[in-house]
C-alpha cells in the first residue's frame, strides 16, 4: 500500500512535470509567444502596405479618369511627358535639393538677425 502511494505520487509529479515542460515549450519555443508577436507585427506591416497601395491605386484611377474626361489635362500630361513647351512659355529647371539640408546648413541664431 505504501509503495502504491509512492508510485501514484511519483506518477502525478511526472505528469505535472511533462505538462509543465510542454507549457514551457509552447510559450518559449519556436511557435511560442515571441513568434506570435512577430507574426502580428508582420501582419500589421503588410496591412499598412496594402492600405498604401490601395490609396495609390485610387489616386491613379482618379488621374486616369481626369485624363479621359479633360482635354486640357491630357494636353498637360502629354506636354509633361514629352517635355514640350508652347510658344512663349519658359521652363525653369531647379537643382535638386540636398538630401539632408539640416547637416549642411548650420542653424541660425535668431538673435543675430
DSSP file (Angstrom, degrees, kcal/mol; ACC not computed):
  #  RESIDUE AA STRUCTURE BP1 BP2  ACC     N-H-->O    O-->H-N    N-H-->O    O-->H-N    TCO  KAPPA ALPHA  PHI   PSI    X-CA   Y-CA   Z-CA
    1    1 A X     >        0   0    0      0, 0.0     4,-1.9     0, 0.0     5,-0.1   0.000 360.0 360.0 360.0 -41.5    0.0    0.0    0.0
    2    2 A X  H  >  +     0   0    0      1,-0.2     4,-2.2     2,-0.2     5,-0.2   0.901 360.0  50.7 -65.3 -41.1    2.8    2.4    0.8
    3    3 A X  H  > S+     0   0    0      1,-0.2     4,-2.4     2,-0.2    -1,-0.2   0.889 108.8  51.7 -64.6 -38.6    4.6    1.5   -2.4
    4    4 A X  H  > S+     0   0    0      2,-0.2     4,-2.3     1,-0.2    -1,-0.2   0.879 109.6  49.9 -64.4 -38.9    1.4    2.2   -4.4
    5    5 A X  H  X S+     0   0    0     -4,-1.9     4,-2.5     2,-0.2    -2,-0.2   0.904 111.3  48.1 -66.6 -41.8    1.0    5.6   -2.8
    6    6 A X  H  X S+     0   0    0     -4,-2.2     4,-2.7     2,-0.2    -2,-0.2   0.915 112.7  48.5 -64.9 -43.6    4.6    6.5   -3.6
    7    7 A X  H  X S+     0   0    0     -4,-2.4     4,-2.7     2,-0.2    -2,-0.2   0.897 110.9  50.9 -64.4 -39.4    4.2    5.3   -7.2
    8    8 A X  H  X S+     0   0    0     -4,-2.3     4,-2.5     2,-0.2    -2,-0.2   0.935 112.7  45.2 -63.9 -45.9    1.0    7.3   -7.5
    9    9 A X  H  X S+     0   0    0     -4,-2.5     4,-2.5     2,-0.2    -2,-0.2   0.912 114.1  49.6 -64.0 -41.6    2.6   10.5   -6.2
   10   10 A X  H  X S+     0   0    0     -4,-2.7     4,-2.4     2,-0.2    -2,-0.2   0.907 110.9  49.9 -62.5 -41.5    5.6    9.9   -8.4
   11   11 A X  H  X S+     0   0    0     -4,-2.7     4,-2.5     2,-0.2    -2,-0.2   0.902 110.4  49.7 -63.5 -41.4    3.3    9.4  -11.4
   12   12 A X  H  X S+     0   0    0     -4,-2.5     4,-2.7     1,-0.2    -2,-0.2   0.916 111.1  49.5 -64.3 -42.0    1.4   12.6  -10.6
   13   13 A X  H  X S+     0   0    0     -4,-2.5     4,-2.6     2,-0.2    -2,-0.2   0.889 110.8  50.0 -63.9 -38.8    4.7   14.5  -10.3
   14   14 A X  H  X S+     0   0    0     -4,-2.4     4,-2.6     2,-0.2    -2,-0.2   0.926 111.8  48.0 -64.9 -43.9    5.9   13.1  -13.7
   15   15 A X  H  X S+     0   0    0     -4,-2.5     4,-2.6     2,-0.2    -2,-0.2   0.927 113.0  47.8 -62.6 -45.0    2.6   14.1  -15.3
   16   16 A X  H  X S+     0   0    0     -4,-2.7     4,-2.6     1,-0.2    -1,-0.2   0.908 112.2  50.5 -62.4 -40.8    2.8   17.6  -13.8
   17   17 A X  H  X S+     0   0    0     -4,-2.6     4,-2.6     2,-0.2    -2,-0.2   0.908 111.1  47.8 -62.7 -42.4    6.5   17.8  -15.0
   18   18 A X  H  X S+     0   0    0     -4,-2.6     4,-2.5     2,-0.2    -2,-0.2   0.913 112.9  48.2 -64.9 -42.8    5.5   16.8  -18.5
   19   19 A X  H  X S+     0   0    0     -4,-2.6     4,-2.6     2,-0.2    -2,-0.2   0.913 112.6  49.4 -63.8 -41.8    2.7   19.2  -18.6
   20   20 A X  H  X S+     0   0    0     -4,-2.6     4,-2.6     2,-0.2    -2,-0.2   0.914 111.4  48.2 -63.1 -43.3    5.0   22.0  -17.3
   21   21 A X  H  X S+     0   0    0     -4,-2.6     4,-2.5     2,-0.2    -2,-0.2   0.905 112.4  49.3 -64.3 -40.8    7.7   21.2  -19.9
   22   22 A X  H  X S+     0   0    0     -4,-2.5     4,-2.5     2,-0.2    -2,-0.2   0.924 111.8  48.7 -63.6 -43.5    5.1   21.2  -22.7
   23   23 A X  H  X S+     0   0    0     -4,-2.6     4,-2.1     2,-0.2     5,-0.2   0.913 110.9  50.8 -61.8 -42.6    3.7   24.5  -21.5
   24   24 A X  H  X S+     0   0    0     -4,-2.6     4,-2.9     1,-0.2     5,-0.3   0.928 112.4  46.1 -60.3 -46.0    7.2   26.0  -21.3
   25   25 A X  H  X S+     0   0    0     -4,-2.5     4,-2.3     1,-0.2     6,-0.3   0.870 110.5  54.0 -65.6 -36.5    8.0   24.8  -24.9
   26   26 A X  H  < S+     0   0    0     -4,-2.5    -1,-0.2    -5,-0.2    -2,-0.2   0.883 117.4  36.3 -66.2 -36.6    4.6   26.1  -26.1
   27   27 A X  H  < S+     0   0    0     -4,-2.1     6,-2.0     5,-0.2     7,-0.5   0.853 132.0  26.1 -84.1 -35.9    5.4   29.6  -24.6
   28   28 A X  H  < S+     0   0    0     -4,-2.9    -3,-0.2    -5,-0.2    -2,-0.2   0.572 100.3  95.4-106.7 -11.6    9.1   29.8  -25.3
   29   29 A X  S >< S-     0   0    0     -4,-2.3     3,-2.0    -5,-0.3     6,-0.4   0.091  96.8 -78.8 -74.0-172.0    9.6   27.5  -28.3
   30   30 A X  T 3  S+     0   0    0      1,-0.3    -1,-0.1     4,-0.1    -4,-0.1   0.721 134.5  43.0 -64.3 -21.5    9.8   28.4  -32.0
   31   31 A X  T 3  S+     0   0    0     -6,-0.3    -1,-0.3     4,-0.1    -2,-0.1   0.093  99.3 113.7-106.2  20.8    6.0   28.6  -32.1
   32   32 A X  S <> S-     0   0    0     -3,-2.0     4,-2.0    -7,-0.1    -5,-0.2   0.214  87.0 -68.8 -83.2-159.9    5.7   30.5  -28.8
   33   33 A X  H  > S+     0   0    0     -6,-2.0     4,-2.6     1,-0.2     5,-0.2   0.872 128.1  54.2 -63.6 -41.0    4.6   33.9  -27.8
   34   34 A X  H  > S+     0   0    0     -7,-0.5     4,-2.4     1,-0.2    -1,-0.2   0.920 109.6  47.6 -62.5 -43.2    7.6   35.7  -29.4
   35   35 A X  H  > S+     0   0    0     -6,-0.4     4,-2.3     1,-0.2    -1,-0.2   0.893 111.3  51.9 -63.6 -38.8    6.9   34.2  -32.8
   36   36 A X  H  X S+     0   0    0     -4,-2.0     4,-2.1     2,-0.2    -2,-0.2   0.911 109.5  49.1 -63.5 -42.5    3.2   35.1  -32.4
   37   37 A X  H  X S+     0   0    0     -4,-2.6     4,-2.2     2,-0.2    -2,-0.2   0.909 110.7  50.4 -63.0 -42.8    4.2   38.7  -31.6
   38   38 A X  H  X S+     0   0    0     -4,-2.4     4,-2.5     1,-0.2    -2,-0.2   0.898 109.5  51.2 -62.8 -40.2    6.4   38.8  -34.7
   39   39 A X  H  X S+     0   0    0     -4,-2.3     4,-2.6     2,-0.2    -1,-0.2   0.900 108.7  51.2 -64.5 -40.1    3.6   37.5  -36.9
   40   40 A X  H  X S+     0   0    0     -4,-2.1     4,-2.4     2,-0.2    -1,-0.2   0.905 110.8  48.7 -63.3 -40.6    1.3   40.1  -35.6
   41   41 A X  H  X S+     0   0    0     -4,-2.2     4,-2.5     2,-0.2    -2,-0.2   0.912 112.0  48.9 -64.5 -42.2    3.8   42.9  -36.4
   42   42 A X  H  X S+     0   0    0     -4,-2.5     4,-2.5     2,-0.2    -2,-0.2   0.906 111.0  50.0 -64.1 -41.2    4.3   41.4  -39.8
   43   43 A X  H  X S+     0   0    0     -4,-2.6     4,-2.4     2,-0.2    -2,-0.2   0.924 110.9  49.4 -62.1 -44.3    0.6   41.3  -40.4
   44   44 A X  H  X S+     0   0    0     -4,-2.4     4,-2.1     1,-0.2    -2,-0.2   0.909 111.4  49.4 -62.1 -42.3    0.2   44.9  -39.3
   45   45 A X  H  X S+     0   0    0     -4,-2.5     4,-2.2     1,-0.2    -1,-0.2   0.919 111.9  47.9 -63.5 -43.4    3.1   46.0  -41.6
   46   46 A X  H  X S+     0   0    0     -4,-2.5     4,-2.6     1,-0.2    -1,-0.2   0.867 109.7  53.0 -66.9 -35.7    1.5   44.2  -44.6
   47   47 A X  H  X S+     0   0    0     -4,-2.4     4,-2.3     2,-0.2    -1,-0.2   0.901 109.2  49.4 -64.4 -39.8   -1.9   45.7  -43.8
   48   48 A X  H  X S+     0   0    0     -4,-2.1     4,-2.3     2,-0.2    -2,-0.2   0.901 111.2  49.3 -65.3 -40.3   -0.3   49.2  -43.9
   49   49 A X  H  X S+     0   0    0     -4,-2.2     4,-2.6     2,-0.2    -2,-0.2   0.915 110.8  50.2 -63.8 -42.3    1.4   48.4  -47.2
   50   50 A X  H  X S+     0   0    0     -4,-2.6     4,-2.4     1,-0.2    -2,-0.2   0.908 110.6  49.5 -61.8 -41.6   -1.9   47.2  -48.6
   51   51 A X  H  X S+     0   0    0     -4,-2.3     4,-2.3     2,-0.2    -1,-0.2   0.910 111.3  49.2 -64.3 -41.7   -3.6   50.3  -47.5
   52   52 A X  H  X S+     0   0    0     -4,-2.3     4,-2.3     1,-0.2    -2,-0.2   0.908 112.2  48.3 -64.1 -41.4   -0.9   52.5  -49.0
   53   53 A X  H  X S+     0   0    0     -4,-2.6     4,-2.7     2,-0.2    -2,-0.2   0.882 109.7  52.3 -66.4 -37.5   -1.1   50.6  -52.3
   54   54 A X  H  X S+     0   0    0     -4,-2.4     4,-2.4     2,-0.2    -2,-0.2   0.911 110.0  48.6 -64.4 -41.8   -4.9   50.9  -52.3
   55   55 A X  H  X S+     0   0    0     -4,-2.3     4,-2.4     2,-0.2    -2,-0.2   0.908 111.9  49.3 -63.0 -41.1   -4.6   54.7  -51.8
   56   56 A X  H  X S+     0   0    0     -4,-2.3     4,-2.5     2,-0.2    -2,-0.2   0.907 110.7  50.2 -64.6 -41.5   -2.0   54.8  -54.7
   57   57 A X  H  X S+     0   0    0     -4,-2.7     4,-2.7     2,-0.2    -2,-0.2   0.917 111.0  48.9 -61.9 -43.2   -4.4   52.8  -56.9
   58   58 A X  H  X S+     0   0    0     -4,-2.4     4,-2.4     2,-0.2    -2,-0.2   0.910 111.0  50.4 -62.7 -41.8   -7.3   55.2  -56.1
   59   59 A X  H  X S+     0   0    0     -4,-2.4     4,-2.1     1,-0.2    -2,-0.2   0.919 112.7  46.3 -62.0 -43.4   -5.1   58.2  -56.9
   60   60 A X  H  X S+     0   0    0     -4,-2.5     4,-2.6     2,-0.2    -2,-0.2   0.895 110.6  52.2 -68.1 -39.5   -4.0   56.6  -60.2
   61   61 A X  H  X S+     0   0    0     -4,-2.7     4,-2.6     1,-0.2    -1,-0.2   0.919 110.4  49.1 -60.9 -42.2   -7.6   55.7  -61.1
   62   62 A X  H  X S+     0   0    0     -4,-2.4     4,-2.5     2,-0.2    -2,-0.2   0.901 110.6  50.5 -63.4 -40.9   -8.7   59.3  -60.4
   63   63 A X  H  X S+     0   0    0     -4,-2.1     4,-2.3     2,-0.2    -2,-0.2   0.918 111.5  48.0 -63.7 -42.7   -5.8   60.6  -62.6
   64   64 A X  H  X S+     0   0    0     -4,-2.6     4,-2.3     2,-0.2    -2,-0.2   0.909 110.6  51.8 -64.0 -42.0   -6.8   58.3  -65.4
   65   65 A X  H  X S+     0   0    0     -4,-2.6     4,-2.0     1,-0.2    -2,-0.2   0.921 110.4  48.3 -60.7 -43.3  -10.5   59.4  -65.1
   66   66 A X  H  X S+     0   0    0     -4,-2.5     4,-2.1     1,-0.2     7,-0.2   0.888 110.2  52.1 -65.1 -37.6   -9.4   63.0  -65.3
   67   67 A X  H  < S+     0   0    0     -4,-2.3     7,-0.2     1,-0.2    -1,-0.2   0.887 110.8  48.1 -64.5 -38.0   -7.3   62.3  -68.4
   68   68 A X  H  < S+     0   0    0     -4,-2.3    -1,-0.2     1,-0.2    -2,-0.2   0.870 119.8  37.1 -68.3 -36.4  -10.2   60.6  -70.1
   69   69 A X  H  < S+     0   0    0     -4,-2.0     2,-0.6    -5,-0.2    -2,-0.2   0.712 110.6  59.4 -92.4 -21.1  -12.6   63.4  -69.3
   70   70 A X     X  -     0   0    0     -4,-2.1     4,-2.0    -5,-0.2    -1,-0.2  -0.915  51.3-168.5-121.3 112.8  -10.5   66.6  -69.7
   71   71 A X  H  > S+     0   0    0     -2,-0.6     4,-2.7     1,-0.2     5,-0.2   0.865  95.0  55.0 -62.2 -34.7   -8.7   67.5  -72.9
   72   72 A X  H  > S+     0   0    0      2,-0.2     4,-2.4     1,-0.2    -1,-0.2   0.882 107.1  50.0 -67.1 -35.5   -6.7   70.2  -71.0
   73   73 A X  H  > S+     0   0    0     -7,-0.2     4,-2.3     2,-0.2    -1,-0.2   0.896 111.2  49.6 -66.5 -39.8   -5.5   67.5  -68.5
   74   74 A X  H  X S+     0   0    0     -4,-2.0     4,-2.8    -7,-0.2     5,-0.2   0.937 111.1  49.3 -62.0 -46.6   -4.5   65.3  -71.5
   75   75 A X  H  X S+     0   0    0     -4,-2.7     4,-2.5     1,-0.2    -2,-0.2   0.919 111.6  48.6 -59.2 -45.4   -2.6   68.2  -73.1
   76   76 A X  H  X S+     0   0    0     -4,-2.4     4,-2.1     1,-0.2    -1,-0.2   0.901 112.5  48.0 -63.9 -41.0   -0.8   69.0  -69.8
   77   77 A X  H  X S+     0   0    0     -4,-2.3     4,-2.8     2,-0.2     5,-0.2   0.909 112.0  49.2 -67.2 -42.4    0.2   65.3  -69.3
   78   78 A X  H  X S+     0   0    0     -4,-2.8     4,-2.6     1,-0.2    -2,-0.2   0.925 112.6  47.8 -62.1 -44.6    1.5   65.0  -72.9
   79   79 A X  H  X>S+     0   0    0     -4,-2.5     5,-1.8    -5,-0.2     4,-0.8   0.874 113.1  48.8 -64.8 -36.5    3.5   68.1  -72.6
   80   80 A X  H  <5S+     0   0    0     -4,-2.1     3,-0.2    -5,-0.2    -2,-0.2   0.927 114.0  45.2 -68.3 -44.3    4.9   67.0  -69.3
   81   81 A X  H  <5S+     0   0    0     -4,-2.8    -2,-0.2     1,-0.2    -1,-0.2   0.903 122.7  35.5 -66.3 -42.1    5.8   63.5  -70.6
   82   82 A X  H  <5S-     0   0    0     -4,-2.6    -1,-0.2    -5,-0.2    -2,-0.2   0.456 104.8-126.2 -92.7  -1.2    7.4   64.8  -73.8
   83   83 A X  T  <5 +     0   0    0     -4,-0.8     2,-0.3    -3,-0.2    -3,-0.2   0.926  51.9 162.9  55.2  49.1    8.8   68.0  -72.2
   84   84 A X      < -     0   0    0     -5,-1.8     2,-0.3    -6,-0.2    -1,-0.2  -0.704  24.0-156.7 -98.9 150.7    7.1   70.2  -74.8
   85   85 A X        -     0   0    0     -2,-0.3     2,-0.2     4,-0.1     3,-0.1  -0.933  14.6-126.9-123.6 149.1    6.6   73.9  -74.5
   86   86 A X    >   -     0   0    0     -2,-0.3     3,-2.2     1,-0.1     2,-0.0  -0.567  50.9 -77.8 -84.0 158.5    4.1   76.2  -76.1
   87   87 A X  T 3  S+     0   0    0      1,-0.3    -1,-0.1    -2,-0.2     3,-0.1  -0.351 121.0  19.0 -58.1 131.7    5.4   79.3  -77.9
   88   88 A X  T 3  S+     0   0    0      1,-0.3    -1,-0.3    -3,-0.1     2,-0.2   0.314  95.3 124.2  91.4  -8.3    6.2   82.0  -75.4
   89   89 A X    <   -     0   0    0     -3,-2.2     2,-0.4     2,-0.0    -1,-0.3  -0.577  44.7-156.1 -85.3 150.1    6.5   79.6  -72.4
   90   90 A X        -     0   0    0     -2,-0.2     2,-0.5    -3,-0.1    -4,-0.0  -0.985   0.5-154.7-125.5 136.0    9.6   79.4  -70.3
   91   91 A X        -     0   0    0     -2,-0.4     2,-0.5     2,-0.0    -6,-0.0  -0.933   4.7-154.1-111.6 133.4   10.6   76.4  -68.2
   92   92 A X        -     0   0    0     -2,-0.5     2,-0.6     2,-0.0    -2,-0.0  -0.923   4.0-157.5-106.1 127.3   12.9   76.8  -65.1
   93   93 A X        -     0   0    0     -2,-0.5     2,-0.3     0, 0.0    -2,-0.0  -0.922  12.4-161.2-106.6 115.9   15.0   73.8  -64.1
   94   94 A X        -     0   0    0     -2,-0.6     3,-0.1     1,-0.1     2,-0.0  -0.701  22.5-108.0 -96.7 146.6   16.0   74.0  -60.5
   95   95 A X        -     0   0    0     -2,-0.3     2,-0.1     1,-0.1    -1,-0.1  -0.346  45.3 -92.4 -68.5 155.2   18.8   72.0  -59.0
   96   96 A X        -     0   0    0      1,-0.1    -1,-0.1    -2,-0.0     2,-0.1  -0.395  43.4-111.0 -66.6 143.6   17.9   69.1  -56.7
   97   97 A X        -     0   0    0      1,-0.1    -1,-0.1    -3,-0.1    -3,-0.0  -0.434  41.5 -92.7 -71.2 148.8   17.7   70.0  -53.0
   98   98 A X    >   -     0   0    0      1,-0.1     3,-0.6    -2,-0.1    -1,-0.1  -0.332  32.1-125.1 -61.4 147.4   20.4   68.5  -50.8
   99   99 A X  T 3  S+     0   0    0      1,-0.3     2,-0.4     2,-0.1    -1,-0.1   0.866 102.7  23.3 -66.7 -36.9   19.3   65.2  -49.3
  100  100 A X  T >>  +     0   0    0      1,-0.1     4,-1.0     2,-0.0     3,-1.0  -0.729  67.5 170.1-131.4  84.2   20.0   66.2  -45.7
  101  101 A X  H <> S+     0   0    0     -3,-0.6     4,-2.1    -2,-0.4    -1,-0.1   0.756  72.1  68.1 -67.0 -25.6   19.8   70.0  -45.6
  102  102 A X  H 34 S+     0   0    0      1,-0.2    -1,-0.2     2,-0.2     5,-0.1   0.816 103.1  44.4 -67.6 -28.5   19.9   70.1  -41.8
  103  103 A X  H <4 S+     0   0    0     -3,-1.0    -1,-0.2     1,-0.1    -2,-0.2   0.797 114.3  48.4 -83.5 -28.9   23.5   68.8  -41.7
  104  104 A X  H  < S+     0   0    0     -4,-1.0     2,-0.6     1,-0.1    -2,-0.2   0.884 107.0  54.5 -81.6 -38.8   24.8   71.1  -44.4
  105  105 A X  S  < S-     0   0    0     -4,-2.1    -1,-0.1     3,-0.0     3,-0.1  -0.849  84.6-130.8-100.5 123.3   23.4   74.4  -43.2
  106  106 A X        -     0   0    0     -2,-0.6    -3,-0.1     1,-0.1     2,-0.1  -0.414  35.8 -96.7 -68.3 147.4   24.3   75.4  -39.7
  107  107 A X        -     0   0    0     -5,-0.1     2,-0.3     1,-0.1    -1,-0.1  -0.380  39.3-125.0 -65.3 140.7   21.4   76.5  -37.6
  108  108 A X        -     0   0    0     -3,-0.1     2,-0.6    -2,-0.1    -1,-0.1  -0.683  13.5-126.8 -90.2 139.7   20.9   80.3  -37.5
  109  109 A X    >   -     0   0    0     -2,-0.3     3,-1.5     1,-0.1     4,-0.4  -0.752  12.0-146.7 -83.6 122.3   20.8   82.1  -34.2
  110  110 A X  G >  S+     0   0    0     -2,-0.6     3,-0.6     1,-0.3    -1,-0.1   0.726  95.8  63.2 -64.2 -20.1   17.6   84.2  -34.1
  111  111 A X  G 3  S+     0   0    0      1,-0.2    -1,-0.3     2,-0.1    -2,-0.0   0.738  96.4  58.2 -75.0 -22.2   19.4   86.9  -32.0
  112  112 A X  G <         0   0    0     -3,-1.5    -1,-0.2     1,-0.2    -2,-0.2   0.563 360.0 360.0 -84.6  -8.3   21.9   87.6  -34.8
  113  113 A X    <         0   0    0     -3,-0.6    -1,-0.2    -4,-0.4    -2,-0.1   0.483 360.0 360.0 -83.3 360.0   19.3   88.5  -37.4
